[in-house]
Structures are given as structure tokens and as C-alpha cells.
Amino acid sequence: MEELATEKEAEESHRQDSVSLLTFILLLTLTILTIWLFKHRRVRFLHETGLAMIYGLIVGVILRYGTPSSSGHDKPFSCSQEDRPFTTLLVNVSGKFFEYTLKGEISPGKIHNVEQNDMLRKVTFDPEVFFNILLPPIIFHAGYSLKKRHFFRNLGSILAYAFLGTAVSCFIIGNLMYGVVKLMKLVGQLSDKFYYTDCLLFGAIISATDPVTVLAIFNELHADVDLYALLFGESVLNDAVAIVLSSSIVAYQPTGENTHAFDAAAFFKSVGVFLGIFSGSFMMGAVTGVVTALVTKFTKLHCFPLLETALFFLMSWSTFLLAEACGFTGVVAVLFCGITQAHYTYNNLSVESRSRTKQLFEVLHFLAENFIFSYMGLALFTFQKHIFSPVFIIGAFIAIFLGRAAHIYPLSFLLNLGRRHKISWSFQHMMMFSGLRGAMAFALAIRDTATYSHQMMFSTTLLIVFFTVWIVGGGTTPMLSWLNIRVGDHVPSVEEMSESRWLYFRVGVDPDQDPPPTNDSFQVLQGDGPDSARRNRTKQESAWLFRLWYSFDHNYLKPILTHSGPPLTTTLPSWCGLIARCLTSPQVYDNQEQLREEDSDFILNDGDLTVTYGDTTITANGSSGPHTATTSLDGRRTKSSSEEALERDLGAADHEVTSRGTRLVFPLEYNA
């Protein structure tokens, strides 16, 4: 009878596991169908993540109040002789031993309120699931799909917002919340310990911005590319900085009796931990990307796209786990692994693998992100340790607003002192408004909910995410209109430009606007319009840090790690000839032109630009065909290959035909 009962319980547990997973799959399915309906109706007041949260809330209410308690056999046992909890406990029940694992601490006041509903227990996931399974594809996709041209144009500002701004926001929020905690203690609303380090930890957690809703609307409306780059770049690096900051605060351990007092030695130790973890994680991610690039270059995996894609996927995901196993931060490692893979490995992949990897991580990113937001809605009713304090919640909203303001406006003022293209007040107000909190803040908060202070921090974080996604995300379109921020600047992709390449070519200029239709069989239009100004700004404002290493990257790293760039035999000293020949692939000699990035503009090379009209051949390098008159468009000095490659990558070639925004319009029909 006992064996039958055990088998029945195991079967029931398996059924509940299936039902819990099916619940989330149905949530995602319903979210996808509703997203299609919203896109079809052009509804922008609610983003897909907000939808996922609403559906999660509905299911959470049903599970909490619509399913009966299914177990009532929990009984507390006293182990007063032990001074610490055990991870695994073996219990002797009538001569049979049963194994129990540690779930967490329960406060004495809630000893009789332990969740008796097995279904609610099943849908409550281990926090490590979020970190090890759901976060890696989200972070990797951010790095792998990074638009390098706009990112590097604003690299200095992005680094300032992400590093300095996040640190400022963390300490301002932490100190303001410490004042709120002191106020709660005075009015008698604090029932347990809440230390200053806990307030700083909350500041680090809640400083992780995730403006996914705003960026999606920006992308749909084709908002200003510089504003998009600033917000996207800040959010990508901001998540990495926030998680390393939280690890550094946890590592802050002063010596002496008062372990929560300020200690200079412990403070500098935490700073060292921050720098060590970040730099170590960065190196680990970059090295993994380089190793993958070398493997894909010096093997013939491109002949087997399935194996190539599988290896790329496993190497990318293992970066996160390797960093966590070594004591570093997987978020930072997988982010820079994605950037490295996009810069080097992507060029070595076959056409099939390029498409597969892009689509694979895009789908994983979409599903993981919506799964997390669905779980947020569910957790509001299924999480067992919520502590809601009105004073703490109101104080948190005020602190976040002030921290964001102190983060954006002073830094923007300082950055504008050195920027040629200033960050306007409308951009600053939009960045201030777009400080949403999302998946990273939630994942950091739910990772540790063992103490009273952390449980209050988690509950407050959950409400903040709800508010910012629903209210702030829904107000993005009206805010863009109110601030008079330009929208509708569509930068076509490579595929779009390939489709229309026979209609016209725009040499070295962002194809933001199509040329007007004309009846002329051939036109050369020159002018200093907005496209030319934008292209000049690209060249002038590309971060100096990026330009410093680009020449080295183009001349040495790209030829070593990819099939592009100049041959190493032309860039390395003559005594390195043997090594240069071994490391340079044959494809480099066949095509010395740097591979075009998927997100770069369609730019003609000097040798490719040949226009024939009547008896005249016009080339960019001054050459002409036989029996034709020649007109040279090259009136300037020839640049080095690294300069030309940089300008092609950033869409800023400096030939006279480019700097003046020349358009070459080809006839669709010509009757002689």
C-alpha cells in the first residue's frame, strides 16, 4: 500500500509539472496572438511585455484563489541542538530514510502559513533558472544584434551613462532609501533589520534599466537613430554594471564588531572586486568569441551549416556558465562574447549559419523575455514571501525619479561640453522618461529573498516594474510627440537596399530618403543636405577610443580571426613572413575587401563604381574603358586601407563624391 501511495504521488507530481509548463506555454501563445492583433491594429499604448504581465496576473489570480489546497502533511520538527541549517536532510520515518532539500528560511510568524497548494509550488521556479537559462539568450542577443555604426558614434556618451551614471544612481537611491528606512523605524513600520548595505544593494538592483518597451516603439516609429543608440547602448551596458555593482556590495564586509559600519579598507576592497569581476568577465567573453572565430576560420565547418550553428550556439551559451563557474559575472561575459562573435565569427560563418544564428537568438530572446514578464505577473500572487510597505514603495518611486534625474542631466551637460552634436533637452527629457525597469531588476531581486529586507526589496521591485512597463511604456508615443522628437527616419536594411539597388545608388550616404523620381536618363546630384551633414557627423564624432584601436583591428586582428582585411604579409614585418602566410586565409588574397556588416550601409567600392553614359565612362579611381572618354571623380589623396575600412564600417567615406552627398541615379529605361 505504501509503495502504491508513493507511485501515485510521483505520478501526481509529474502531472503537476506538465500542467505548470503548459500554463506558461499557453501564456506565451496567447501573448503572441495578441501581439499580432495589436500590430495589425497599430496599437501602441501597451507593449508585448505589458501584455505578458497582464496575462500572468490573470493566471496568478486563478491559481491562487481558484485551485484548492492539495496537501496538508507539513509538520514542523525541532532541531534545537543544531546551530546551522543543512542543505540536505535525511529523515528516518519508521525505519525508512527520506531525503529533503533546503528551500529557504521561514520567519516564526509565518510557520503556519506555509503554502499548502502543490500547484502554486510547482509554478514557483528556482531563481537560478532565470540566471542560467533565461538571461543568457537575452543578453547575448543584445550584443550580437548591436548596431555598431550608431553605437560607436556615441561610444563615449554611452560609457559615461552606463558606468558613471549607474554608479551615481545606485548611491543616490541607496542613500535616499536609507533615510526612508530610518523614517519607517521611527513610525514603527519596520519589523526587522534593514542595514545601509541593503539599501545600497536595492539601489544597484533598481538601477538596472530595461527600456524594451520604449525601444520597440522607437524601432516601429523609426525615431532618431542617435537617441535610439544612446538608450539601447546605456541599457545593454547598464545591466552588466548593475549586476557587478550588486556583487561588489555583497562583498563589502567590514572588520570589527559592527559589520555594517563604513570601513575604508572594505570599501576599496569592494571597488577592487568590481574592477576585477568586470575586467575578468570582459576578458572571458572576448576570449571565447576569439576562440570560436579561430575554430570557424581554420576548419571547414562552413561545409556543414548545422554543425557550425550548433557549435556557435554552444560556445556562446557556455561563456555564461564558464564565467559563473569561475566566480565572474556571466551577464558581462556573454554580452561581450556576443559583440565579439558579431565582429569576428559572423564573417566566417556560411550564409545558412548567419541566417540561422540571427534568427535562433532572436527567437530565444523573444520567448525568454516574454516568459520572464509572464512570470512577473504570476509571481505577484504565487510568491509566498511578499512584504509590501507603503512608505518604502513611495520612497522608492521618489528615489528612482531623483536618481535618474541626477544621472541624466548633469552627465548630459558635461558630455555636451565635448560633443560636436549636442544631446538636446528633448533627448535628455526622453532619456529621463525612458528609465524603465524590467527583466534584469526582477532577476537580481528574486535571486536572494531569504531575509526580511530582501523580501521587501523584491516586492517593491515587482511593483516598480509593473508601473514603468504599463504607465511609462504606454506614454512613449505621446511623449515623443510632446517633445517634438523626429520620427520616420527609416534606415533600410541590407536586404531592402539590395531589392532597390537597380533603381538607384547613393554612394557613401545613409539612404534615409529616396531621391525624387525624375525623367532624366542620368543625373549627378551634389549638395550639402542633411544626409551629407549626418555622414560628416558620423566621421567626426566616432569615438576617439574606437578610432585608436580600429587601425590595429583592421590590419592585424581581422586578418588573423576572419577571412577579411588586408593580407598579413602586407601588414606584418618581413621577418614574420612565415607566420603571416600561415595565419592569412586564401580568401583574403582573393578578396582583400573587408566583409560588409549586415547593419552597414550599401557602399560602392572605388573599383566597382563605373557608370557608362553614351561614350563616357566615369570611374571613382580615374580609370576608363577602351575607346571612351574618361572623367575622374577622385580629386583627393588616396587613404590607407584601415581608414577606408573604418569609414565604410561607419558609413563615412571621405572621398569628395561622398562628403558632398553625391547621388548617382541610374535610368530604369533608356531608349537610344
FITORBA-366299 format. One record per residue (C-alpha): x, y, z. Coordinates in steps of 0.1 Angstrom, whole numbers. Layout:
<rs>
+-------+-------+-------+
|     x |     y |     z |
+-------+-------+-------+
|     X |     Y |     Z |
...
+-------+-------+-------+
</rs>
This chain:
<rs>
+-------+-------+-------+
|     x |     y |     z |
+-------+-------+-------+
|     0 |     0 |     0 |
|    28 |    24 |     9 |
|    45 |    17 |   -25 |
|    13 |    23 |   -43 |
|     8 |    56 |   -25 |
|    44 |    66 |   -34 |
|    39 |    58 |   -70 |
|     6 |    77 |   -70 |
|    23 |   108 |   -55 |
|    51 |   106 |   -81 |
|    26 |   104 |  -109 |
|     6 |   133 |   -95 |
|    38 |   153 |   -92 |
|    47 |   146 |  -128 |
|    12 |   157 |  -139 |
|    15 |   190 |  -120 |
|    49 |   196 |  -136 |
|    34 |   192 |  -170 |
|     4 |   214 |  -162 |
|    28 |   242 |  -149 |
|    49 |   242 |  -180 |
|    18 |   240 |  -202 |
|     5 |   271 |  -184 |
|    35 |   292 |  -194 |
|    34 |   279 |  -230 |
|    -3 |   288 |  -232 |
|     6 |   322 |  -218 |
|    32 |   328 |  -244 |
|     9 |   316 |  -272 |
|   -18 |   339 |  -261 |
|     7 |   368 |  -259 |
|    19 |   361 |  -294 |
|   -16 |   361 |  -308 |
|   -25 |   393 |  -290 |
|     7 |   409 |  -302 |
|    -3 |   401 |  -338 |
|   -37 |   417 |  -332 |
|   -21 |   449 |  -317 |
|     4 |   452 |  -346 |
|   -24 |   447 |  -371 |
|   -45 |   474 |  -354 |
|   -14 |   496 |  -348 |
|   -20 |   497 |  -311 |
|    10 |   513 |  -293 |
|    -3 |   521 |  -258 |
|     6 |   487 |  -245 |
|    38 |   467 |  -254 |
|    40 |   429 |  -256 |
|    58 |   427 |  -223 |
|    29 |   445 |  -206 |
|     5 |   421 |  -222 |
|    26 |   391 |  -209 |
|    24 |   406 |  -174 |
|   -14 |   411 |  -176 |
|   -19 |   375 |  -187 |
|     4 |   364 |  -159 |
|   -16 |   383 |  -134 |
|   -48 |   367 |  -145 |
|   -34 |   332 |  -143 |
|   -19 |   340 |  -109 |
|   -53 |   350 |   -96 |
|   -68 |   318 |  -109 |
|   -41 |   297 |   -93 |
|   -42 |   315 |   -60 |
|   -80 |   316 |   -55 |
|   -93 |   290 |   -79 |
|   -73 |   259 |   -70 |
|   -78 |   240 |   -37 |
|   -51 |   231 |   -13 |
|   -38 |   196 |   -22 |
|   -16 |   188 |     7 |
|   -17 |   192 |    44 |
|    10 |   170 |    58 |
|    36 |   196 |    67 |
|    47 |   194 |   103 |
|    75 |   213 |   119 |
|   102 |   194 |   137 |
|   126 |   210 |   162 |
|   164 |   205 |   159 |
|   175 |   228 |   187 |
|   209 |   211 |   190 |
|   220 |   223 |   156 |
|   233 |   258 |   150 |
|   231 |   259 |   112 |
|   208 |   246 |    85 |
|   216 |   216 |    64 |
|   214 |   217 |    26 |
|   202 |   180 |    25 |
|   184 |   163 |    54 |
|   178 |   126 |    58 |
|   147 |   118 |    79 |
|   141 |    83 |    94 |
|   104 |    75 |    92 |
|    96 |    41 |   106 |
|   129 |    26 |    95 |
|   128 |    42 |    60 |
|   150 |    71 |    51 |
|   137 |   101 |    31 |
|   158 |   129 |    16 |
|   147 |   166 |    20 |
|   164 |   196 |     4 |
|   167 |   231 |    18 |
|   141 |   256 |     4 |
|   149 |   286 |    25 |
|   142 |   303 |    58 |
|   107 |   309 |    71 |
|   100 |   335 |    98 |
|    85 |   323 |   130 |
|    53 |   343 |   125 |
|    46 |   325 |    92 |
|    54 |   290 |   103 |
|    17 |   280 |   100 |
|    12 |   299 |    67 |
|    34 |   277 |    45 |
|    19 |   272 |    11 |
|    -2 |   241 |    11 |
|   -11 |   243 |   -27 |
|    12 |   220 |   -46 |
|     3 |   237 |   -79 |
|    15 |   271 |   -66 |
|    47 |   255 |   -55 |
|    53 |   240 |   -90 |
|    49 |   273 |  -108 |
|    74 |   290 |   -84 |
|   107 |   285 |  -102 |
|   142 |   283 |   -88 |
|   158 |   318 |   -93 |
|   188 |   301 |  -109 |
|   165 |   291 |  -138 |
|   163 |   328 |  -147 |
|   201 |   333 |  -145 |
|   213 |   302 |  -161 |
|   186 |   296 |  -188 |
|   166 |   327 |  -195 |
|   191 |   356 |  -191 |
|   219 |   343 |  -214 |
|   199 |   345 |  -247 |
|   185 |   379 |  -238 |
|   219 |   394 |  -231 |
|   237 |   376 |  -259 |
|   211 |   388 |  -284 |
|   217 |   424 |  -273 |
|   254 |   421 |  -281 |
|   250 |   400 |  -312 |
|   225 |   424 |  -328 |
|   243 |   456 |  -318 |
|   242 |   482 |  -345 |
|   279 |   491 |  -344 |
|   278 |   522 |  -366 |
|   255 |   542 |  -343 |
|   268 |   526 |  -311 |
|   305 |   536 |  -318 |
|   294 |   570 |  -329 |
|   281 |   576 |  -294 |
|   305 |   553 |  -275 |
|   319 |   579 |  -251 |
|   285 |   591 |  -240 |
|   272 |   555 |  -237 |
|   301 |   545 |  -215 |
|   296 |   576 |  -193 |
|   258 |   569 |  -188 |
|   264 |   532 |  -182 |
|   293 |   533 |  -158 |
|   293 |   567 |  -141 |
|   256 |   572 |  -144 |
|   247 |   538 |  -129 |
|   271 |   543 |  -100 |
|   256 |   578 |   -93 |
|   221 |   564 |   -95 |
|   229 |   535 |   -72 |
|   244 |   556 |   -44 |
|   217 |   583 |   -46 |
|   189 |   557 |   -45 |
|   207 |   538 |   -17 |
|   212 |   569 |     5 |
|   176 |   581 |     0 |
|   162 |   547 |     8 |
|   184 |   546 |    40 |
|   166 |   578 |    50 |
|   133 |   561 |    42 |
|   142 |   531 |    63 |
|   151 |   554 |    92 |
|   117 |   570 |    89 |
|   100 |   537 |    89 |
|   118 |   528 |   121 |
|   106 |   560 |   137 |
|    70 |   554 |   128 |
|    71 |   517 |   138 |
|    67 |   502 |   103 |
|   100 |   483 |   103 |
|    96 |   449 |   120 |
|   131 |   435 |   113 |
|   167 |   446 |   104 |
|   173 |   467 |    74 |
|   210 |   478 |    70 |
|   227 |   505 |    49 |
|   243 |   479 |    27 |
|   208 |   465 |    20 |
|   198 |   500 |     8 |
|   228 |   502 |   -15 |
|   220 |   467 |   -28 |
|   185 |   479 |   -36 |
|   200 |   509 |   -54 |
|   222 |   486 |   -75 |
|   193 |   463 |   -83 |
|   168 |   490 |   -93 |
|   194 |   509 |  -113 |
|   193 |   482 |  -140 |
|   172 |   498 |  -167 |
|   154 |   478 |  -194 |
|   136 |   502 |  -218 |
|   124 |   473 |  -240 |
|    90 |   489 |  -245 |
|   104 |   523 |  -254 |
|   130 |   508 |  -278 |
|   104 |   487 |  -295 |
|    82 |   518 |  -301 |
|   113 |   537 |  -313 |
|   121 |   510 |  -338 |
|    85 |   509 |  -350 |
|    82 |   546 |  -354 |
|   118 |   550 |  -367 |
|   128 |   575 |  -341 |
|   161 |   594 |  -342 |
|   189 |   569 |  -345 |
|   212 |   588 |  -321 |
|   185 |   588 |  -294 |
|   179 |   551 |  -300 |
|   217 |   543 |  -298 |
|   221 |   562 |  -265 |
|   192 |   544 |  -249 |
|   200 |   510 |  -262 |
|   237 |   513 |  -255 |
|   231 |   525 |  -220 |
|   206 |   497 |  -212 |
|   229 |   470 |  -226 |
|   260 |   481 |  -206 |
|   239 |   493 |  -176 |
|   227 |   457 |  -169 |
|   262 |   445 |  -168 |
|   273 |   473 |  -145 |
|   243 |   468 |  -122 |
|   250 |   432 |  -116 |
|   287 |   437 |  -109 |
|   278 |   466 |   -85 |
|   254 |   443 |   -66 |
|   282 |   416 |   -63 |
|   306 |   443 |   -50 |
|   281 |   455 |   -24 |
|   275 |   419 |   -12 |
|   313 |   415 |   -10 |
|   315 |   446 |    13 |
|   324 |   431 |    47 |
|   339 |   455 |    73 |
|   361 |   441 |   100 |
|   352 |   445 |   137 |
|   320 |   441 |   157 |
|   298 |   463 |   136 |
|   298 |   445 |   102 |
|   275 |   472 |    86 |
|   295 |   503 |    95 |
|   317 |   522 |    70 |
|   352 |   508 |    66 |
|   376 |   523 |    42 |
|   395 |   491 |    37 |
|   364 |   472 |    29 |
|   352 |   499 |     6 |
|   384 |   498 |   -15 |
|   382 |   461 |   -15 |
|   347 |   463 |   -30 |
|   360 |   487 |   -56 |
|   387 |   462 |   -64 |
|   361 |   434 |   -66 |
|   341 |   455 |   -90 |
|   370 |   461 |  -113 |
|   383 |   425 |  -111 |
|   349 |   409 |  -118 |
|   341 |   433 |  -147 |
|   375 |   430 |  -164 |
|   377 |   393 |  -158 |
|   342 |   387 |  -172 |
|   350 |   410 |  -202 |
|   382 |   391 |  -210 |
|   365 |   357 |  -207 |
|   337 |   367 |  -231 |
|   361 |   382 |  -256 |
|   384 |   352 |  -254 |
|   355 |   328 |  -260 |
|   345 |   348 |  -290 |
|   380 |   348 |  -304 |
|   383 |   310 |  -299 |
|   351 |   305 |  -318 |
|   363 |   328 |  -346 |
|   395 |   308 |  -349 |
|   377 |   275 |  -349 |
|   353 |   286 |  -376 |
|   381 |   301 |  -397 |
|   407 |   272 |  -397 |
|   382 |   244 |  -400 |
|   358 |   236 |  -428 |
|   327 |   237 |  -406 |
|   311 |   260 |  -431 |
|   306 |   230 |  -453 |
|   283 |   217 |  -426 |
|   260 |   246 |  -416 |
|   241 |   225 |  -390 |
|   273 |   216 |  -371 |
|   285 |   252 |  -375 |
|   254 |   266 |  -360 |
|   253 |   241 |  -331 |
|   290 |   249 |  -322 |
|   283 |   286 |  -323 |
|   253 |   282 |  -300 |
|   271 |   260 |  -275 |
|   302 |   282 |  -274 |
|   281 |   313 |  -269 |
|   259 |   298 |  -241 |
|   289 |   281 |  -223 |
|   305 |   316 |  -219 |
|   278 |   325 |  -194 |
|   282 |   293 |  -174 |
|   320 |   293 |  -176 |
|   321 |   329 |  -161 |
|   297 |   320 |  -133 |
|   317 |   288 |  -125 |
|   349 |   308 |  -123 |
|   334 |   334 |   -99 |
|   329 |   361 |  -125 |
|   296 |   375 |  -139 |
|   281 |   356 |  -168 |
|   260 |   386 |  -179 |
|   291 |   407 |  -187 |
|   309 |   377 |  -203 |
|   280 |   367 |  -226 |
|   274 |   403 |  -236 |
|   310 |   409 |  -248 |
|   310 |   374 |  -263 |
|   280 |   384 |  -284 |
|   298 |   416 |  -295 |
|   330 |   397 |  -304 |
|   310 |   370 |  -322 |
|   292 |   396 |  -343 |
|   325 |   414 |  -351 |
|   347 |   384 |  -360 |
|   329 |   350 |  -360 |
|   299 |   362 |  -381 |
|   322 |   369 |  -410 |
|   335 |   333 |  -410 |
|   300 |   316 |  -410 |
|   283 |   302 |  -440 |
|   253 |   320 |  -454 |
|   230 |   295 |  -439 |
|   246 |   298 |  -405 |
|   245 |   336 |  -405 |
|   208 |   335 |  -410 |
|   202 |   306 |  -386 |
|   222 |   322 |  -357 |
|   205 |   356 |  -361 |
|   170 |   340 |  -361 |
|   178 |   315 |  -334 |
|   189 |   340 |  -308 |
|   162 |   364 |  -319 |
|   135 |   338 |  -312 |
|   152 |   327 |  -279 |
|   154 |   363 |  -268 |
|   117 |   369 |  -276 |
|   105 |   338 |  -258 |
|   128 |   342 |  -227 |
|   119 |   379 |  -223 |
|    81 |   373 |  -225 |
|    84 |   343 |  -202 |
|   101 |   364 |  -176 |
|    74 |   391 |  -178 |
|    47 |   365 |  -177 |
|    63 |   350 |  -146 |
|    64 |   385 |  -130 |
|    26 |   388 |  -132 |
|    23 |   353 |  -119 |
|    47 |   359 |   -90 |
|    26 |   388 |   -76 |
|     1 |   361 |   -64 |
|    21 |   329 |   -62 |
|    52 |   342 |   -44 |
|    49 |   333 |    -7 |
|    71 |   359 |    10 |
|    58 |   393 |    -2 |
|    63 |   422 |    22 |
|    45 |   454 |    10 |
|    53 |   486 |    28 |
|    35 |   518 |    15 |
|    62 |   541 |    29 |
|    90 |   520 |    14 |
|    72 |   518 |   -20 |
|    65 |   556 |   -22 |
|   100 |   564 |   -11 |
|   114 |   540 |   -38 |
|    95 |   558 |   -66 |
|   107 |   592 |   -54 |
|   143 |   579 |   -51 |
|   143 |   564 |   -86 |
|   130 |   596 |  -101 |
|   157 |   617 |   -83 |
|   184 |   592 |   -91 |
|   175 |   591 |  -128 |
|   175 |   629 |  -129 |
|   209 |   631 |  -112 |
|   221 |   605 |  -136 |
|   209 |   621 |  -169 |
|   210 |   659 |  -167 |
|   244 |   665 |  -151 |
|   261 |   639 |  -173 |
|   245 |   653 |  -204 |
|   257 |   688 |  -195 |
|   293 |   675 |  -191 |
|   291 |   654 |  -223 |
|   278 |   683 |  -243 |
|   310 |   702 |  -235 |
|   329 |   679 |  -257 |
|   303 |   667 |  -282 |
|   300 |   684 |  -316 |
|   265 |   672 |  -319 |
|   249 |   681 |  -286 |
|   224 |   660 |  -267 |
|   194 |   682 |  -268 |
|   170 |   689 |  -240 |
|   143 |   669 |  -257 |
|   166 |   639 |  -259 |
|   175 |   643 |  -222 |
|   139 |   645 |  -212 |
|   131 |   614 |  -232 |
|   160 |   595 |  -217 |
|   148 |   606 |  -183 |
|   113 |   593 |  -191 |
|   126 |   561 |  -206 |
|   142 |   547 |  -174 |
|   120 |   516 |  -173 |
|   129 |   486 |  -151 |
|   124 |   451 |  -163 |
|   138 |   416 |  -165 |
|   173 |   423 |  -151 |
|   160 |   441 |  -120 |
|   135 |   413 |  -114 |
|   161 |   386 |  -118 |
|   185 |   403 |   -94 |
|   158 |   409 |   -68 |
|   144 |   373 |   -69 |
|   178 |   357 |   -67 |
|   180 |   363 |   -29 |
|   148 |   366 |    -9 |
|   159 |   349 |    23 |
|   158 |   379 |    47 |
|   131 |   404 |    56 |
|   149 |   433 |    38 |
|   154 |   413 |     6 |
|   117 |   402 |     6 |
|   106 |   438 |     9 |
|   130 |   448 |   -19 |
|   117 |   421 |   -42 |
|    80 |   431 |   -37 |
|    88 |   467 |   -43 |
|   109 |   459 |   -74 |
|    79 |   440 |   -88 |
|    56 |   469 |   -84 |
|    81 |   493 |   -99 |
|    84 |   471 |  -130 |
|    47 |   469 |  -134 |
|    43 |   507 |  -131 |
|    71 |   516 |  -155 |
|    62 |   490 |  -182 |
|    25 |   499 |  -182 |
|    24 |   536 |  -175 |
|    58 |   548 |  -188 |
|    58 |   524 |  -217 |
|    23 |   533 |  -227 |
|    32 |   570 |  -226 |
|    61 |   568 |  -250 |
|    43 |   578 |  -282 |
|    26 |   609 |  -266 |
|    59 |   619 |  -251 |
|    77 |   617 |  -284 |
|    50 |   639 |  -299 |
|    51 |   664 |  -269 |
|    89 |   667 |  -271 |
|    88 |   671 |  -309 |
|   113 |   643 |  -314 |
|   117 |   634 |  -351 |
|   103 |   601 |  -361 |
|   101 |   584 |  -395 |
|   138 |   582 |  -403 |
|   139 |   548 |  -417 |
|   174 |   534 |  -424 |
|   168 |   505 |  -448 |
|   185 |   471 |  -441 |
|   209 |   454 |  -465 |
|   180 |   433 |  -478 |
|   159 |   463 |  -485 |
|   187 |   481 |  -503 |
|   195 |   450 |  -523 |
|   159 |   449 |  -536 |
|   161 |   485 |  -548 |
|   198 |   486 |  -559 |
|   188 |   486 |  -595 |
|   167 |   517 |  -590 |
|   194 |   540 |  -577 |
|   227 |   540 |  -558 |
|   236 |   565 |  -531 |
|   273 |   565 |  -526 |
|   285 |   567 |  -490 |
|   252 |   583 |  -478 |
|   226 |   569 |  -454 |
|   196 |   561 |  -476 |
|   172 |   578 |  -452 |
|   152 |   594 |  -480 |
|   147 |   583 |  -516 |
|   156 |   606 |  -544 |
|   126 |   621 |  -561 |
|   115 |   605 |  -594 |
|   130 |   621 |  -624 |
|   126 |   618 |  -662 |
|   162 |   624 |  -669 |
|   181 |   594 |  -681 |
|   211 |   602 |  -659 |
|   217 |   627 |  -631 |
|   246 |   635 |  -607 |
|   231 |   655 |  -578 |
|   255 |   671 |  -555 |
|   246 |   690 |  -524 |
|   253 |   695 |  -487 |
|   219 |   683 |  -475 |
|   210 |   667 |  -442 |
|   223 |   633 |  -454 |
|   257 |   648 |  -460 |
|   257 |   665 |  -427 |
|   248 |   633 |  -409 |
|   276 |   614 |  -427 |
|   301 |   641 |  -418 |
|   290 |   639 |  -382 |
|   295 |   602 |  -383 |
|   331 |   606 |  -392 |
|   338 |   635 |  -369 |
|   320 |   621 |  -338 |
|   331 |   585 |  -339 |
|   346 |   580 |  -305 |
|   383 |   586 |  -305 |
|   388 |   554 |  -284 |
|   372 |   534 |  -312 |
|   395 |   550 |  -338 |
|   426 |   543 |  -318 |
|   421 |   505 |  -319 |
|   404 |   503 |  -352 |
|   436 |   505 |  -373 |
|   452 |   477 |  -352 |
|   420 |   457 |  -355 |
|   417 |   461 |  -393 |
|   454 |   454 |  -401 |
|   460 |   425 |  -377 |
|   430 |   411 |  -358 |
|   406 |   409 |  -387 |
|   431 |   391 |  -410 |
|   440 |   367 |  -382 |
|   405 |   359 |  -370 |
|   384 |   362 |  -402 |
|   387 |   359 |  -440 |
|   386 |   397 |  -444 |
|   411 |   426 |  -441 |
|   444 |   431 |  -458 |
|   468 |   401 |  -460 |
|   491 |   398 |  -430 |
|   520 |   396 |  -455 |
|   514 |   433 |  -462 |
|   510 |   445 |  -427 |
|   535 |   424 |  -406 |
|   572 |   429 |  -408 |
|   591 |   409 |  -435 |
|   607 |   386 |  -409 |
|   572 |   374 |  -399 |
|   565 |   362 |  -434 |
|   561 |   325 |  -424 |
|   536 |   333 |  -396 |
|   518 |   358 |  -418 |
|   513 |   332 |  -446 |
|   501 |   306 |  -421 |
|   475 |   329 |  -405 |
|   462 |   345 |  -436 |
|   435 |   325 |  -453 |
|   434 |   322 |  -491 |
|   401 |   341 |  -493 |
|   419 |   372 |  -481 |
|   441 |   372 |  -513 |
|   410 |   366 |  -534 |
|   390 |   394 |  -519 |
|   410 |   419 |  -499 |
|   379 |   440 |  -494 |
|   366 |   439 |  -458 |
|   334 |   420 |  -454 |
|   304 |   442 |  -452 |
|   285 |   441 |  -419 |
|   248 |   433 |  -421 |
|   239 |   465 |  -404 |
|   262 |   488 |  -425 |
|   251 |   509 |  -455 |
|   254 |   497 |  -491 |
|   285 |   515 |  -502 |
|   302 |   510 |  -536 |
|   339 |   504 |  -537 |
|   362 |   525 |  -558 |
|   368 |   497 |  -582 |
|   331 |   489 |  -585 |
|   319 |   524 |  -593 |
|   318 |   525 |  -631 |
|   290 |   544 |  -648 |
|   286 |   543 |  -686 |
|   266 |   570 |  -704 |
|   269 |   573 |  -741 |
|   306 |   574 |  -749 |
|   317 |   584 |  -714 |
|   328 |   561 |  -686 |
|   330 |   576 |  -651 |
|   350 |   557 |  -625 |
|   359 |   566 |  -589 |
|   396 |   558 |  -594 |
|   401 |   576 |  -627 |
|   403 |   545 |  -649 |
|   382 |   541 |  -681 |
|   373 |   515 |  -706 |
|   387 |   513 |  -741 |
|   376 |   539 |  -767 |
|   358 |   561 |  -742 |
|   364 |   595 |  -728 |
|   373 |   594 |  -690 |
|   361 |   617 |  -662 |
|   378 |   612 |  -628 |
|   358 |   617 |  -596 |
|   388 |   612 |  -574 |
|   402 |   646 |  -566 |
|   418 |   638 |  -532 |
|   446 |   618 |  -518 |
|   443 |   580 |  -515 |
|   436 |   569 |  -480 |
|   451 |   539 |  -462 |
|   432 |   507 |  -462 |
|   424 |   509 |  -425 |
|   410 |   544 |  -429 |
|   388 |   533 |  -458 |
|   376 |   503 |  -439 |
|   367 |   523 |  -409 |
|   348 |   548 |  -430 |
|   330 |   520 |  -448 |
|   320 |   504 |  -415 |
|   308 |   537 |  -401 |
|   292 |   548 |  -434 |
|   315 |   578 |  -436 |
|   338 |   575 |  -466 |
|   357 |   608 |  -471 |
|   360 |   609 |  -509 |
|   349 |   641 |  -525 |
|   320 |   622 |  -542 |
|   309 |   610 |  -507 |
|   315 |   640 |  -485 |
|   293 |   662 |  -507 |
|   264 |   637 |  -506 |
|   265 |   627 |  -543 |
|   237 |   606 |  -557 |
|   241 |   586 |  -588 |
|   207 |   579 |  -603 |
|   206 |   552 |  -629 |
|   179 |   551 |  -656 |
|   153 |   523 |  -654 |
|   148 |   525 |  -692 |
|   169 |   542 |  -718 |
|   160 |   545 |  -754 |
|   189 |   553 |  -777 |
+-------+-------+-------+
</rs>
